[in-house]
């Protein structure tokens, strides 16, 4: 096929372009900005666009399909040309679904834990040298590729995102995949810029359950009240498998999983990760891995990249980097760290980075999220709101929303960096939580500073 990718530079888009190129298809693409590692990866494969920007001349009648990335807008000139020529135009998930009809599709969905559960599954499969096709939303520690497609593998493991498919396709991405095996980790209102009410958000998961193939399997967190009610009242003809937090214990900073084969020391911690583990075990079982094989592999799982990832360690200190940004994720991380390190001071530093988190109405969802911390810090850059022509949020408003009078609020990256780099750490755990980068924080400098105590 001849395939053209509009907005080829995205993490998922460029991975799909490379996969199609490797399978022998003719691939072209365009973008108005290219960053690493996408730029180098495309250049190595000979797929780097000659020039940046959009050019309708790239679109012609010999193209079999145009794949439209999320970065492209409705008024994109290449998209308009493709529409005028009546070419087949597909979103990333629609294209992927069409290419995997002969695979057993396994979709990991939910408001939180998708990347970690997918990482756990891949770690266990890889440990036992069981191959699978895959698509994940973010780079994983043990895997170079975020997407791999083959002709021979039986399974395709997909991280299922409920966000919209493209600028012209408002359908949630995970509705395209129609899996035989699915997992939902939990439901906590997210993407409020797209799903304006909680009820509207829950409706997407109702639709996802209907999208599971009749006779398929749904694995779900039965301790999530909203999810449990949704699944158990659902009349779609599928098998439903609930999971709960597994039995475990914590000794001197290490979590042990209680199994029929004895206590297994884990490299991860926190109730949310134990739930993730329980869900991952069910999925791997349906993919051909028995309990003994799972228990053999899981102790060496170090965690997904940037998901409570330990990046620094001193004599009495620990430094973690975590992707937590939505209220439910922040609260889960806070509780996990407090429970795991009872004898140390806990400092939690959260960047309000997404437009959802900076919404003056939604921010009240963060009430109590940082209460587990001995010291709580929030940072946000007012310039992020200026880009969207929205009014800045006053620090006092943030304190009131979090219901934390002792909360430290920084609105200048320089002031935050000065505070973190001059702070004296002793018997302390510092957790940096964000889907952003804290105003281009020098991570190596912070690691060296915290690790010196």
C-alpha positions as CSV (number, residue, x, y, z in Angstrom):
1,X,0.0,0.0,0.0
2,X,0.9,3.7,-0.4
3,X,0.3,5.3,3.0
4,X,0.6,9.0,3.9
5,X,0.8,10.1,7.5
6,X,-0.4,13.6,8.3
7,X,1.4,14.6,11.6
8,X,3.9,11.8,11.3
9,X,6.1,13.1,14.1
10,X,4.0,12.0,17.0
11,X,5.2,9.1,19.2
12,X,2.5,6.7,18.1
13,X,2.2,8.0,14.5
14,X,5.9,7.7,13.7
15,X,6.0,4.2,15.3
16,X,3.2,3.1,13.1
17,X,4.9,4.7,10.0
18,X,8.1,2.8,10.8
19,X,6.1,-0.5,11.3
20,X,4.4,-0.1,8.0
21,X,7.7,0.7,6.3
22,X,9.3,-2.4,7.8
23,X,6.4,-4.5,6.5
24,X,7.2,-3.4,3.0
25,X,4.6,-0.6,2.4
26,X,5.4,2.7,0.7
27,X,5.3,5.4,3.4
28,X,5.3,9.2,3.2
29,X,4.5,11.8,5.8
30,X,4.4,15.4,6.9
31,X,4.5,17.5,10.1
32,X,5.0,21.1,11.1
33,X,7.4,20.2,14.0
34,X,9.6,17.2,14.6
35,X,11.3,16.3,17.8
36,X,13.6,13.5,19.1
37,X,13.5,10.6,19.1
38,X,10.9,10.7,16.3
39,X,13.1,12.9,14.0
40,X,16.2,10.6,14.2
41,X,14.1,7.4,13.9
42,X,12.3,8.7,10.7
43,X,15.6,9.9,9.3
44,X,17.3,6.5,9.8
45,X,14.4,4.8,8.0
46,X,14.5,7.3,5.1
47,X,11.0,8.6,6.1
48,X,11.9,12.1,7.3
49,X,9.9,14.7,5.4
50,X,12.1,16.9,3.1
51,X,10.6,20.1,4.6
52,X,8.5,21.0,7.6
53,X,4.9,22.1,7.2
54,X,1.9,21.0,5.2
55,X,1.9,20.8,1.4
56,X,-1.2,19.7,-0.5
57,X,1.0,18.6,-3.4
58,X,2.0,15.6,-1.3
59,X,-1.5,14.3,-1.6
60,X,-2.4,12.5,-4.8
61,X,-4.9,9.9,-6.1
62,X,-2.3,7.1,-6.0
63,X,-2.3,7.1,-2.1
64,X,-4.3,4.2,-0.8
65,X,-4.9,5.5,2.7
66,X,-4.2,8.7,4.7
67,X,-3.6,8.3,8.4
68,X,-4.6,11.4,10.3
69,X,-2.8,12.1,13.6
70,X,-4.3,13.9,16.6
71,X,-1.9,16.9,16.1
72,X,-3.5,17.7,12.7
73,X,-6.4,20.2,12.7
74,X,-9.6,20.1,10.6
75,X,-8.3,22.9,8.4
76,X,-5.1,21.1,7.6
77,X,-4.5,21.7,3.9
78,X,-3.3,18.2,3.2
79,X,-6.4,16.8,4.9
80,X,-8.6,19.1,2.8
81,X,-6.9,17.9,-0.4
82,X,-7.4,14.3,0.7
83,X,-11.1,14.9,1.3
84,X,-11.4,16.6,-2.1
85,X,-9.9,13.6,-3.8
86,X,-12.1,11.3,-1.7
87,X,-9.2,9.3,-0.5
88,X,-9.6,6.8,2.4
89,X,-8.8,8.8,5.6
90,X,-8.4,6.9,8.8
91,X,-7.4,7.8,12.4
92,X,-4.5,6.0,14.0
93,X,-6.7,3.6,15.9
94,X,-9.0,2.9,13.0
95,X,-6.0,2.1,10.7
96,X,-4.5,-0.2,13.4
97,X,-7.8,-2.0,14.0
98,X,-8.2,-2.6,10.2
99,X,-4.7,-4.1,10.1
100,X,-5.3,-6.5,12.9
101,X,-8.5,-8.3,12.1
102,X,-6.7,-11.7,12.1
103,X,-5.2,-11.1,15.6
104,X,-6.6,-11.8,19.0
105,X,-6.8,-8.3,20.3
106,X,-6.2,-7.6,24.0
107,X,-7.1,-4.1,25.1
108,X,-6.0,-2.5,28.5
109,X,-8.4,0.4,29.3
110,X,-9.2,2.5,32.4
111,X,-8.6,6.0,33.7
112,X,-5.4,4.9,35.4
113,X,-2.8,2.2,35.3
114,X,-3.0,1.3,31.6
115,X,0.7,1.8,30.9
116,X,1.8,0.0,34.0
117,X,-0.5,-3.0,33.4
118,X,0.6,-3.2,29.8
119,X,4.2,-3.0,30.9
120,X,3.7,-5.8,33.4
121,X,2.1,-8.1,30.8
122,X,4.9,-7.4,28.3
123,X,7.6,-8.0,31.0
124,X,6.1,-11.4,31.9
125,X,5.6,-12.4,28.3
126,X,9.2,-11.3,27.4
127,X,10.6,-13.2,30.4
128,X,9.1,-16.4,29.1
129,X,10.1,-15.5,25.5
130,X,6.4,-15.4,24.3
131,X,6.1,-12.9,21.5
132,X,3.2,-10.6,20.9
133,X,2.4,-7.6,18.7
134,X,1.9,-4.5,20.8
135,X,0.9,-0.8,20.9
136,X,1.5,1.3,24.0
137,X,1.0,5.0,24.6
138,X,4.4,5.8,26.0
139,X,8.0,4.4,25.9
140,X,8.6,1.5,28.2
141,X,11.8,0.8,30.1
142,X,12.5,-2.6,28.7
143,X,11.2,-2.1,25.1
144,X,12.6,0.1,22.4
145,X,9.4,0.2,20.4
146,X,6.0,1.6,21.4
147,X,4.5,-0.4,18.5
148,X,5.4,-3.7,16.9
149,X,3.4,-5.4,14.2
150,X,4.2,-8.8,12.6
151,X,2.6,-11.2,10.2
152,X,3.0,-14.2,12.5
153,X,2.1,-13.3,16.1
154,X,-1.3,-14.4,17.4
155,X,-1.9,-11.6,19.9
156,X,-2.0,-7.8,19.6
157,X,-1.7,-6.1,23.0
158,X,-3.1,-2.6,22.9
159,X,-3.2,0.2,25.4
160,X,-6.8,1.5,25.1
161,X,-7.2,5.3,25.3
162,X,-10.6,6.8,25.7
163,X,-9.5,10.1,24.2
164,X,-10.8,11.2,20.7
165,X,-9.4,9.5,17.6
166,X,-8.7,12.5,15.4
167,X,-9.8,16.0,14.6
168,X,-12.5,14.6,12.3
169,X,-13.2,11.5,14.3
170,X,-14.6,12.1,17.8
171,X,-15.0,8.4,18.5
172,X,-12.9,7.3,21.6
173,X,-9.8,5.4,20.4
174,X,-10.6,2.2,22.3
175,X,-13.9,1.8,20.5
176,X,-12.2,0.9,17.3
177,X,-10.4,-2.2,18.6
178,X,-13.3,-4.6,19.4
179,X,-11.2,-6.9,21.6
180,X,-11.6,-10.5,22.4
181,X,-9.9,-9.9,25.8
182,X,-10.3,-6.6,27.7
183,X,-9.4,-5.1,31.0
184,X,-10.7,-2.0,32.7
185,X,-8.6,-0.8,35.7
186,X,-11.0,1.8,37.1
187,X,-13.1,4.9,36.2
188,X,-12.1,8.3,37.5
189,X,-13.3,11.4,35.5
190,X,-10.6,12.6,33.1
191,X,-10.3,14.6,29.8
192,X,-12.9,17.1,31.0
193,X,-12.2,19.2,27.9
194,X,-13.8,16.4,25.9
195,X,-16.2,14.7,28.4
196,X,-17.9,17.6,30.2
197,X,-19.6,15.6,32.9
198,X,-18.8,12.5,34.9
199,X,-21.9,10.7,33.4
200,X,-20.7,11.4,29.9
201,X,-17.2,10.1,30.8
202,X,-18.7,6.8,32.3
203,X,-20.8,6.4,29.1
204,X,-17.6,5.9,27.1
205,X,-16.7,2.9,29.1
206,X,-20.3,1.6,28.8
207,X,-19.7,1.8,25.0
208,X,-16.4,0.1,25.3
209,X,-17.9,-2.9,27.1
210,X,-20.4,-3.2,24.2
211,X,-17.5,-3.1,21.8
212,X,-16.0,-6.3,23.2
213,X,-16.7,-9.2,20.9
214,X,-19.6,-11.4,22.0
215,X,-18.3,-14.4,23.9
216,X,-15.1,-12.4,24.8
217,X,-13.7,-11.7,28.3
218,X,-13.7,-8.6,30.4
219,X,-11.4,-8.4,33.4
220,X,-12.3,-5.6,35.8
221,X,-11.3,-4.0,39.2
222,X,-14.2,-5.1,41.4
223,X,-13.1,-2.7,44.2
224,X,-13.9,0.3,42.0
225,X,-17.6,1.0,43.0
226,X,-18.5,2.8,39.8
227,X,-16.9,0.2,37.5
228,X,-18.3,-2.7,39.5
229,X,-21.8,-1.4,39.1
230,X,-21.4,-0.7,35.4
231,X,-20.0,-4.1,34.6
232,X,-22.3,-6.2,36.7
233,X,-25.4,-4.5,35.4
234,X,-24.2,-4.8,31.8
235,X,-26.2,-7.3,29.6
236,X,-23.6,-7.7,26.8
237,X,-22.9,-11.5,26.4
238,X,-19.3,-11.7,27.6
239,X,-17.5,-13.4,30.4
240,X,-16.8,-11.1,33.4
241,X,-13.8,-11.7,35.6
242,X,-13.4,-9.5,38.7
243,X,-10.1,-8.9,40.5
244,X,-9.2,-7.5,43.9
245,X,-6.1,-6.4,45.6
246,X,-3.9,-9.4,46.3
247,X,-2.7,-10.4,49.7
248,X,0.6,-8.8,50.6
249,X,2.8,-7.5,53.4
250,X,5.4,-4.7,53.8
251,X,8.6,-5.3,55.6
252,X,11.5,-2.8,55.8
253,X,10.4,-0.9,52.7
254,X,9.8,-3.9,50.5
255,X,6.4,-5.2,49.5
256,X,5.9,-9.0,49.5
257,X,3.2,-10.8,47.5
258,X,1.6,-13.6,49.4
259,X,1.2,-16.6,47.0
260,X,0.6,-20.4,47.3
261,X,4.3,-20.7,46.4
262,X,5.4,-18.4,49.3
263,X,6.1,-14.7,49.8
264,X,7.6,-13.0,46.7
265,X,9.5,-9.7,47.1
266,X,8.4,-7.1,44.6
267,X,10.3,-4.2,43.1
268,X,7.1,-2.1,43.0
269,X,4.8,-0.9,45.8
270,X,1.5,0.8,46.4
271,X,-2.1,-0.5,46.4
272,X,-2.6,0.8,42.9
273,X,0.3,-1.2,41.6
274,X,-0.9,-4.3,43.4
275,X,-4.3,-3.9,41.7
276,X,-2.4,-3.5,38.4
277,X,-0.5,-6.7,39.1
278,X,-3.7,-8.7,39.8
279,X,-5.2,-7.5,36.5
280,X,-2.1,-8.3,34.6
281,X,-2.0,-11.8,36.0
282,X,-5.5,-12.5,34.6
283,X,-4.5,-11.2,31.2
284,X,-1.3,-13.2,31.0
285,X,-3.2,-16.3,32.0
286,X,-5.5,-15.8,29.1
287,X,-2.5,-15.3,26.9
288,X,-1.0,-18.7,27.9
289,X,1.0,-17.9,31.1
290,X,0.2,-20.0,34.2
291,X,0.4,-18.7,37.8
292,X,3.8,-20.3,38.5
293,X,5.3,-18.7,35.4
294,X,3.8,-15.3,36.4
295,X,5.2,-15.5,39.9
296,X,8.6,-16.4,38.5
297,X,8.7,-13.3,36.3
298,X,7.0,-10.6,38.2
299,X,9.6,-9.9,41.0
300,X,12.0,-8.6,38.4
301,X,9.5,-6.0,37.1
302,X,10.9,-2.7,38.0
303,X,7.9,-0.6,37.1
304,X,6.9,1.4,34.0
305,X,9.0,4.4,33.0
306,X,8.1,7.5,34.9
307,X,5.5,5.6,36.9
308,X,6.8,5.9,40.5
309,X,10.2,5.4,39.0
310,X,13.1,5.7,41.5
311,X,15.7,7.9,39.9
312,X,17.8,8.8,42.9
313,X,19.0,7.3,46.2
314,X,21.1,8.7,49.0
315,X,22.1,7.3,52.4
316,X,18.8,8.4,53.9
317,X,16.9,9.8,50.9
318,X,14.9,8.6,47.9
319,X,13.8,10.5,44.7
320,X,10.9,9.3,42.6
321,X,9.5,10.5,39.3
322,X,5.9,9.9,38.7
323,X,3.5,10.6,35.8
324,X,0.6,11.2,38.2
325,X,-1.4,14.3,37.3
326,X,-5.1,13.5,37.5
327,X,-6.6,13.7,41.0
328,X,-7.1,9.9,41.3
329,X,-3.5,9.2,40.3
330,X,-2.1,11.8,42.6
331,X,-4.0,10.5,45.5
332,X,-3.0,6.9,44.8
333,X,0.7,7.8,44.5
334,X,0.5,9.8,47.8
335,X,-1.0,6.9,49.7
336,X,1.4,4.4,48.2
337,X,4.5,6.4,49.2
338,X,3.2,7.2,52.7
339,X,2.3,3.5,53.4
340,X,5.7,2.2,52.0
341,X,8.0,4.7,53.8
342,X,6.3,5.3,57.2
343,X,9.5,6.3,59.0
344,X,10.6,9.0,56.5
345,X,9.5,12.5,55.7
346,X,7.3,12.6,52.6
347,X,7.6,15.5,50.2
348,X,5.2,15.6,47.3
349,X,5.7,18.1,44.4
350,X,3.0,18.2,41.8
351,X,3.0,20.2,38.6
352,X,-0.4,21.2,37.3
353,X,0.4,20.8,33.7
354,X,-2.6,19.7,31.7
355,X,-5.5,22.1,30.7
356,X,-7.8,19.8,32.6
357,X,-5.9,20.3,35.8
358,X,-5.7,24.0,35.3
359,X,-9.5,24.3,34.8
360,X,-10.8,26.6,37.6
361,X,-13.9,24.3,38.0
362,X,-12.1,21.0,37.8
363,X,-9.3,21.9,40.1
364,X,-11.5,21.3,43.1
365,X,-11.3,17.6,42.4
366,X,-7.8,17.8,43.9
367,X,-9.2,18.4,47.4
368,X,-7.2,16.3,49.9
369,X,-5.0,14.7,47.2
370,X,-1.7,15.8,48.9
371,X,-2.8,15.3,52.5
372,X,-0.5,12.3,53.0
373,X,2.5,14.5,52.5
374,X,4.6,16.0,55.3
375,X,5.4,18.8,52.8
376,X,3.2,19.5,49.8
377,X,4.3,21.6,46.8
378,X,2.3,22.6,43.7
379,X,3.9,24.3,40.6
380,X,2.2,25.7,37.5
381,X,3.3,28.0,34.8
382,X,0.8,30.8,34.1
383,X,2.1,31.1,30.6
384,X,0.4,27.8,29.8
385,X,-3.0,29.4,30.4
386,X,-2.1,32.5,28.4
387,X,-1.6,30.3,25.3
388,X,-5.3,29.3,25.6
389,X,-6.3,32.9,26.5
390,X,-7.4,31.9,29.9
391,X,-7.0,33.8,33.2
392,X,-4.2,32.7,35.5
393,X,-5.2,30.9,38.7
394,X,-4.2,32.6,42.0
395,X,-2.1,30.6,44.5
396,X,-4.8,31.2,47.1
397,X,-7.3,29.6,44.8
398,X,-5.1,26.6,44.4
399,X,-4.6,26.3,48.2
400,X,-8.4,26.5,48.7
401,X,-9.0,23.8,46.0
402,X,-6.5,21.4,47.6
403,X,-7.9,22.3,51.0
404,X,-4.4,22.5,52.3
405,X,-3.4,25.7,54.1
406,X,0.3,24.7,54.4
407,X,0.6,24.0,50.6
408,X,3.6,25.7,49.0
409,X,2.6,27.1,45.5
410,X,5.2,28.2,42.9
411,X,4.3,29.9,39.7
412,X,7.9,30.6,38.5
413,X,10.1,27.7,37.6
414,X,13.2,29.6,38.8
415,X,11.8,29.9,42.3
416,X,10.8,26.2,42.4
417,X,14.3,25.1,41.3
418,X,16.0,27.4,43.8
419,X,13.8,25.9,46.6
420,X,14.4,22.3,45.6
421,X,18.2,22.7,45.0
422,X,18.8,24.5,48.3
423,X,16.6,22.3,50.4
424,X,18.3,20.0,53.0
425,X,17.0,16.5,52.7
426,X,17.4,14.0,55.6
427,X,15.4,10.7,55.9
428,X,13.2,12.1,53.2
429,X,11.3,10.8,50.2
430,X,10.8,13.3,47.4
431,X,8.3,12.5,44.7
432,X,8.0,14.7,41.6
433,X,4.6,14.2,39.9
434,X,3.8,15.6,36.5
435,X,3.0,14.7,32.9
436,X,5.3,17.7,32.1
437,X,8.8,18.7,33.0
438,X,8.5,21.3,35.8
439,X,9.7,24.2,33.5
440,X,12.7,22.3,32.1
441,X,14.0,21.1,35.5
442,X,17.6,19.9,35.5
443,X,17.0,16.3,36.6
444,X,20.6,15.3,36.9
445,X,21.3,18.2,39.2
446,X,18.3,17.3,41.4
447,X,19.3,13.7,41.5
448,X,22.8,14.6,42.6
449,X,21.5,17.0,45.2
450,X,18.9,14.7,46.8
451,X,21.3,11.7,46.6
452,X,24.0,13.6,48.5
453,X,22.0,13.2,51.8
